[in-house]
Amino acid sequence: MCLRIMFGDKEAYIDKFKTSARCRPFGEQLLGSNFYSKEHTKPLFNSHQIMTVHNLYFYHCINDVSKILKFRTPMSLYSLFEMSNRTGKETLIIMPKPSDSYIYRAGAIWNTVRNHLSLNALTFKPNQLKSQIKVAISNAQLEGGPEDWNQTINSLQQNWKILKSTLQTNQNNP
């Protein structure tokens, strides 16, 4: 709603209410569903480069977990994540019992990102990871038609290859 108010097509909105029903042509006096339809928000999100609430959650989960694992602070949250002991898999989070908790959801998102980016060690720079994840989420949000919202994780899986190569290039060139 707010996005339509701030960035929506004001002229089209005002134009709808310029004439009364008596002034409209005979067949158009009754207002149908087309009159009451609202402008779709996906083009507005994309043109102003604003992430949706779902994408913001995904983005912040990745950033928060990466900082918690890399710096081990706050210790109270770090202790809630159970890390794998397998060699070369020190960034793999062993998932707790499925639930709606932040630890379960953030762990699932992190393991997905970790698998696609091959983050087997915590050698990445948080700012580089942050900007690369933002680009991948923005690209995923652009996919599909102007009125089709895709699931972020499904769309992001197509962008992981690009993201992986750019992260490896950034790590090789400090």
N, C-alpha and C positions, 0 to 999 in steps of 0.2 A: 504494500500500500504506500509506504513512504517513498519507495523508489519511483513509483508512478507519479506521486505528487512532485517530487524534486526534479525528475528528468523526463517525465512522460510527455506525450504529444498534447500540449495545451490547446493548440488550435483545433485539433480534432475533437477534444473534449468539449470545448466551448461551442463549437459548430453544431454539436448534437442538440443543444438546448436553445439555439437561436430562434427556432420557429415553433409555434404552438401546433397542436394537432389539427386545428381548423385550417391552418395555412398550408399544410402538406397536401400533395396530390391525393386523389381519392383512394388509391390502393395502398398508400403509405401512412394512412392516419393511425392505424393500429400499430403500436410499436412491438416488434418481435424481439426474439432473443439476440439478434444481431445488434440492435440498439443498446442493449444492456450489457453486451460483452465488454470485458475490460481488456486493455492493452496487455500483451504478454510481456513478462519481465525479463526473460532470458536475453533478448537483444540489449536491454538497458544495463543489465549486469555486465555483459561482455563489452559494450561500447565504453563504459566508464571504468572497466577493469576492477570491478568489485566482486569479491568472492561471496558465494552464498554461505548461509549459516552452516550447512553441512560440510562444505569445503573448508571453512574456517576451523571447525572442530577437528577435521582430519589434519589440517596444517599444524594446528597448535599441539595436537597429540604427538605428532612426529617430532616437532621441535622440543617439546618438554621432555619426552622420553630420551631423545638424543643427549640433552644436557644432563639429565639425571644419571644416565649411564656413563657419560664421559667424565663428569666432575664428581659423581657420587654425592651430590647434594641436592636437595635436603636428604639427609640420611634416613629420615623416617619414611620417605617414599622409596628411596633406593632399596631399603630392606624388604619392601613388599614385593619387589620383582625378584623372581628366582631365575638365575642365569644358568645356562648350560655349562657343563664342565668339559664338554668334548673339545678336543684340540681344533683350533681354527674356527670355532663356533662361539667365541666368547660374547658375541653380541646377540645370540639367540636367547629369547626369553621363553622359559618353560611356562606354558599356559596354566593358570589355575582352573578350577572347576568353572565351566561356562556360566556367566552371570551378566548382569547389567552394570557391573562395577567398572570404575575407571581403569583399574589395573588390568582387568581382562580385555576391555576394548582397546586401550592404548597398547597393550602387549600384542594383540592380534594385528593392529595397524602397523606397529613397528616391525613385526616379523615379516609382514608382506613387503614393506619397504626394504627391509634388510635383505630379503631373498632376491629382490629385483635389482638392487644396487650392489650386491655382493659386499656388504659392509661386515666383513669378518673381523675387523679390528677397529678400534675407536681412534683412528688416525685422522679422521675427517675434521675439517674446521667447521664449527657450528654455523658461522655466517654463510659459508659456501653452501652447506647443506640446505640452509634456510632459503636462500635465493633460488636454488635449483628445484626444491620442492614447490615453491610458489609458482615457478614457471611451468612445472609439470601439471599442477592443479589448474592453472589458468588455461593451459592448452586442452586439458580434459574438459573443462567447462565450455570451451568453444565448440567442441565436437557435437555432431548431431544437427538437426534442423533448428530453425529459429524458435520453435515451440516445443522441442523435445529435450527433456532433461535426462541425462544419462547418469547412471550410478558412478560416483567418483572413482571408486576402486577399480571398476571394470574399465573405465576410460583411461585411468592412469596406467594400467598394465601395458597399454600400447605405447605409452611415453617412457617407460622405464629404460628401454634400450638407449634412447637419446640421453636421458638423465644419467645413466650409468657411464656412458662414454665421456660426457662433459665433466663428471665428478672425477673420473680417473685422470683426465687431462689436467684438471686443476690441482690434483694431488701431486702429479709428476712435475708441474711447473709452479713451485711455491712463490 
